[in-house]
Structure formats: C-alpha cells, structure tokens
Amino acid sequence: MKYYSTNHSVPPVSLEEAVIKSLAADNGLYMPESIPVLDPATIAGLKEQSFHEIANTVAQAFFGKDMEPETLRKIVEDTLSFETPVVPVSDSIYSLELFHGPTLAFKDVGARFMARLLSYFIRQRGIEQEVNVLVATSGDTGSAVANGFLGVPGIHVYVLYPKGKVSPIQECQFTTLGQNITALEIDGVFDDCQALVKAAFLDVDLNRHMQLTSANSINVARFLPQSFYYFNAYAQLDRIGQAKELVVCVPSGNFGNITAGLFAHRMGLPIKRFIAANNRNNVFYEYLKTEVYTPRPSVATIANAMDVGAPSNFARILDLFGSDHPAISALISGSFYSDTEIAETIKEIDEKYHYLCDPHGACGYRALAAGLKPGETGIFLETAHPAKFKETIEGILGRKIEVPAKLQAFMKGTKQNIEMSKDYRSFKSYLLAQ
Ligand SMILES: *Cc1c(COP(=O)(O)O)cnc(C)c1O
C-alpha cells in the first residue's frame, strides 16, 4: 500500500518510506491510499477471537501487503504483551483500560509497534547509519517511546520535554534509562518541543548530517496500531451483548488516538459516534462549533498529556473527511473541562463508583456522563494509570493511592538529562555535534 501526504504536493511513498521519514517532504502527514473494510461476518466473529487474533486481523488488512504475514503477526504479538480490558464504571459507561503496558499508558501500543516495524525496515534496507528518533513529549509519549525503543540496535532516541511540566514519575520513565535514550529538558512548553522537532525535520543541513525520524503520532506506525484496541473493546462488549449504539469518548491532545478510532470506524467497526474530550486546550471543540480552526499556544492543566494547542493529527481528520465540516461534526462531538471540573469528576467517580480515574480519563468519563442519550452505551478510553499522576490525584482525594511495582521501579534509577533552551539554533548545533 502507498501512503500519500495530506498536503498532496509530493508523490506517494511505500510504508517503509513513510515509517522511516515520518513526515512528508511537503510537511504533510502520511495517509494510506485506501482503507481496507472488514466484512460484517469478520466483525461479528471478533467476539470469538483473542486480542492477538483481533489485532492481527486488523494489522494484516493494513500492512499485510508490505511484509511477510508471519513477520507481521510476530510484530503484533510482541507489541501486545498486555491486555486492554473493558471495565464497567456506572450503568451504561465502561472504561477501556489502556494502561496495562510497561509504562502504564496507551502509547505503549503505538510505541512498541513502531519500534519493531522501524527496526524491521532498517534491517530490510541494510541501513548502516544510525536512525535518530526525535520525540516531543508532554509526559507520556516520552516514556512510552523511550521504553519501546530501549536497546533496539541501530536506533537512537532523543526525548524533548518541557522543563517542570511533566510529573516526577513520568520524568523518571525516560530520564533514567541511558543506553540509546537521551533526554533533553527544554526551557519552554510542549509546543516549543514539538516546534523544535518539526524544524529539525525540515532542516536540509541536519538531514544530510543524520537520518531523522519521529515517534510522535505523526508517524503512521505510531498512530494506526492504536486501532487494534478499538476492535478489541468492541469484541469485549459484543460478548456481553452491549455493543449496540456504541459511543466512544477519547481524551484527546494531538488527536492520534481518536484518529485511529476513526480509521477503525472506516474499516467497518460499528461505532455510532465519537466524543473528543479536551481540557482547556479546546481548539478542536471550537472548530466543531465554529468551523474555524485557530491553533494557539497550549495552556498547562492537570491533564497535561492533552496540553496541546495545535493538534498534529487535525490534518488527518480533515483529510479523512475531505474537510467536510458537517460530516466531521455529525460523527464527532466535543467537550472540554477546566481543572476544577476534572478534579470534581475524579472525586465523584471515586465516591460513587469506587473507580479511580486519571485526569485524562476523567475528562472522558465526564463527557460521556453529560452527553450519553437513552439506549446508548458509552465507553471512554482510560489512557493512563492514575498513579502516573499520583501527586495530583492524592491532592484531590486527600488520601494516598497505590503505586504499582512496575511504576515504582522507574523511580529507583538515576536521572540523566541535558538542559537546553527552546532556541532552534542551540538544538541544531547539539544534534550536529552528535
Ligand atoms: C497522549 C495522551 C493523551 C492524548 O492522546 P492523543 O493521541 O495525543 O490525542 C491522552 N491521555 C494520555 C494519558 C496521554 O498520554
């Protein structure tokens, strides 16, 4: 399958090229030329399948023509070493827990898949020069990507994160690893980190000096595999007869996760509609209401993985719908919440249902609780384990919460990072010296 650029001014490329390059030369995002549709019998049969089988069915439909089916199956199985269970929270609302992976956030799925696919293509091509992954993070991407790529031969990862804006646990997850992982602490906000990465990709000098790629959700190998767990969630609900009139609510920042859901929908997964839940960074919500998209600097919130003022996958959503605003707003609605409302919601779910939500999942729950119509079943993506936001949650609930051993292990390492200004020239000269 070929991948075209959302800016349409360069020719389509192979999957291999799209994964190695991340961003098209015209600054557009890669999109598959066609979206495979699964027939209704396959969809109805999902409930009989394991997560590995379901994910493999979806992966083969997308990537099956670009590599040996057996190699792809192995990549899928290595990626998914954990479950994504659907858990009932209230009467008609379920939580899709995506935090059972190594860094306890949904990004583990995309990061692990991409690391394996990129490593496969590097070996295929016999690339001698190291491939450098640049990744901007507001917290969870850095940890998932760093851990997904840790020790993978031929790849070096540079994690750029905003100083003082990620939680201590998140910071430990990518600053303590060493080996092929370098953490760069940028004196700025997340958007500055993202701007540095984008500038580096477009810099001819730098690209002559080193092979660069991105592991943000602009990379097709990062965002597309996220469609696996939408199918898996459907299968779980179908097993208990709850898969009709399904409304899926996705706490969104760069909109990679919800875009994967939209792909699942296009592939034939019976999802009635989507809700994009945001914190105060609500440019997508405004677009839905006004048809005008105005990216702006992000503001800091307690759901910091969604502190994005210029969501990179917006271009993919527009492309999927041919920029048809009525079509987009017919399928997707939006909601956004202040820190106070997020805190209230965490407290409410804990008290009423004894379910602990992280700040991102809480936005998702609240949007469903507010917007679900009679007869609909709601499912929100619980994108991270609440313990990743320990200080925030404990402050809200006024009690200690348990930190899983997996997470505690990260806190034991020694922090190694390099401090840097948000000025592109200093970032560039640092990279040129590597
Ligand atoms: C990354 C992240 C999000 C936002 O996901 P996008 O794909 O960028 O929209 C939401 N919640 C958590 C916990 C995250 O880490």
The ligand as an SDF file (V2000), in Angstrom:
LIG
                    3D

 15 15  0  0  0  0  0  0  0  0999 V2000
   -1.0790   11.1750   24.8170 C   0  0  0  0  0  0  0  0  0  0  0  0
   -2.1610   11.1260   25.8060 C   0  0  0  0  0  0  0  0  0  0  0  0
   -3.4440   11.5880   25.5010 C   0  0  0  0  0  0  0  0  0  0  0  0
   -3.7650   12.2480   24.1790 C   0  0  0  0  0  0  0  0  0  0  0  0
   -3.6570   11.3590   23.1130 O   0  0  0  0  0  0  0  0  0  0  0  0
   -3.5810   11.9100   21.5960 P   0  0  0  0  0  0  0  0  0  0  0  0
   -3.4000   10.7260   20.7660 O   0  0  0  0  0  0  0  0  0  0  0  0
   -2.3880   12.8290   21.5480 O   0  0  0  0  0  0  0  0  0  0  0  0
   -4.8350   12.6610   21.3630 O   0  0  0  0  0  0  0  0  0  0  0  0
   -4.4370   11.4340   26.4510 C   0  0  0  0  0  0  0  0  0  0  0  0
   -4.1820   10.8840   27.6480 N   0  0  0  0  0  0  0  0  0  0  0  0
   -2.9590   10.4500   27.9860 C   0  0  0  0  0  0  0  0  0  0  0  0
   -2.7390    9.8720   29.3340 C   0  0  0  0  0  0  0  0  0  0  0  0
   -1.9060   10.5510   27.0890 C   0  0  0  0  0  0  0  0  0  0  0  0
   -0.7030   10.1110   27.4240 O   0  0  0  0  0  0  0  0  0  0  0  0
  1  2  1  0
  2  3  1  0
  2 14  2  0
  3  4  1  0
  3 10  2  0
  4  5  1  0
  5  6  1  0
  6  7  2  0
  6  8  1  0
  6  9  1  0
 10 11  1  0
 11 12  2  0
 12 13  1  0
 12 14  1  0
 14 15  1  0
M  END
$$$$
